[in-house]
Amino acid sequence: MSTTLLGFALPRRLASILMVALFGLTLALNPMSTPKANAVVPARVGRLAVNVAAAQVGVPYKWGGTSPRTGFDCSGLTMYSYSRIGKHLPRTALQQYRATIRIRRGVLRPGDLVFFRSGGTVYHVGIYAGNWYIYEAPHTGLRVRKIQIRTAAILFGRVR
């Protein structure tokens, strides 16, 4: 028995193997055709972002702040931490939420973003440090800190 593949007569078994190989090559070269089309950062990259955030502990809160020199607000800290390792995040907590891939609590890992919400609004963000702690820039009068998560009104996102 033979079959025709790309205009060549080949044994059916060889044609099947070639078709599987071509499909695999297509997936490898075109990640948009894979189920994980919105690739996320590897765990090691998330850990690097955590290290950057940890180095900012003690920097004062500043509304709209995006640098250790002038201070951080919550989304400024997350944006800065990821920018230092070559990843772009939008400016506000809500924009960052929309730019991340939703994840469940059970797969949360260091470097993921933790979003605080009230009703349907995301109003705060921090970087997950592990063991139910985050790095955050909380509000005026406080400094960047590592704090335990103490609310259930949260969502999780993984940076693309």
Residue pairs with C-beta under 8 A, 6 or more apart in sequence:
1 11
1 12
2 9
2 10
2 11
2 12
2 15
3 9
3 10
3 11
3 12
3 15
4 10
5 15
5 18
5 19
10 18
26 33
27 33
27 34
31 37
31 39
38 101
38 160
39 160
40 101
40 158
40 159
40 160
41 49
41 87
41 111
41 158
41 159
41 160
43 109
43 110
43 111
45 85
45 87
45 111
45 159
46 109
46 110
46 111
46 112
46 158
46 159
47 110
47 111
48 85
48 111
49 81
49 82
49 84
49 85
49 87
49 111
49 127
49 159
50 81
50 110
50 111
50 127
50 128
50 129
50 130
50 135
52 80
52 81
52 82
52 84
52 85
53 77
53 78
53 81
53 127
53 129
53 135
53 144
54 129
54 135
54 146
56 68
56 72
56 77
56 80
56 81
56 135
56 137
56 144
57 135
57 143
57 144
57 145
57 146
58 143
58 144
59 68
59 71
59 72
59 137
59 143
59 144
60 71
60 143
60 144
61 71
61 72
61 73
61 137
61 138
61 139
61 140
61 141
61 142
61 143
61 144
62 70
62 71
62 72
62 73
62 76
63 73
63 140
64 73
64 76
65 71
65 72
65 73
65 76
65 137
66 72
66 73
66 76
66 79
66 80
67 76
67 80
68 80
71 137
72 80
72 137
72 144
73 137
74 93
74 124
74 125
74 126
74 136
74 137
74 138
75 89
75 91
75 92
75 93
75 95
75 96
75 125
76 91
76 137
77 126
77 127
77 135
77 136
77 137
77 144
78 89
78 96
78 113
78 125
78 126
78 127
79 89
79 90
79 91
79 96
81 127
81 135
82 88
82 89
82 159
83 89
87 159
89 96
89 99
89 159
90 96
90 98
90 99
93 115
93 122
93 123
93 124
93 125
94 121
94 122
96 113
96 115
96 125
96 157
97 113
97 115
97 122
97 125
97 155
97 157
99 157
99 159
99 160
100 113
100 157
100 158
100 159
100 160
101 157
101 158
101 160
102 155
102 156
102 157
103 112
103 156
103 157
103 158
104 156
105 156
108 128
108 156
109 128
109 130
110 128
110 129
110 130
111 127
111 128
111 159
112 127
112 128
112 156
112 157
112 158
112 159
113 125
113 126
113 127
113 128
113 156
113 157
113 158
113 159
114 125
114 126
114 127
114 128
114 134
114 149
114 154
114 155
114 156
115 122
115 124
115 125
115 154
115 155
115 156
115 157
116 122
116 123
116 124
116 125
116 126
116 151
116 153
116 154
117 123
117 153
117 154
117 155
118 153
122 155
124 136
125 136
126 134
126 135
126 136
126 147
127 134
127 135
127 136
128 134
128 156
129 135
129 146
132 148
132 149
133 146
133 147
133 148
133 149
134 146
134 147
134 149
135 144
135 145
135 146
136 144
136 145
136 147
137 143
137 144
138 145
138 147
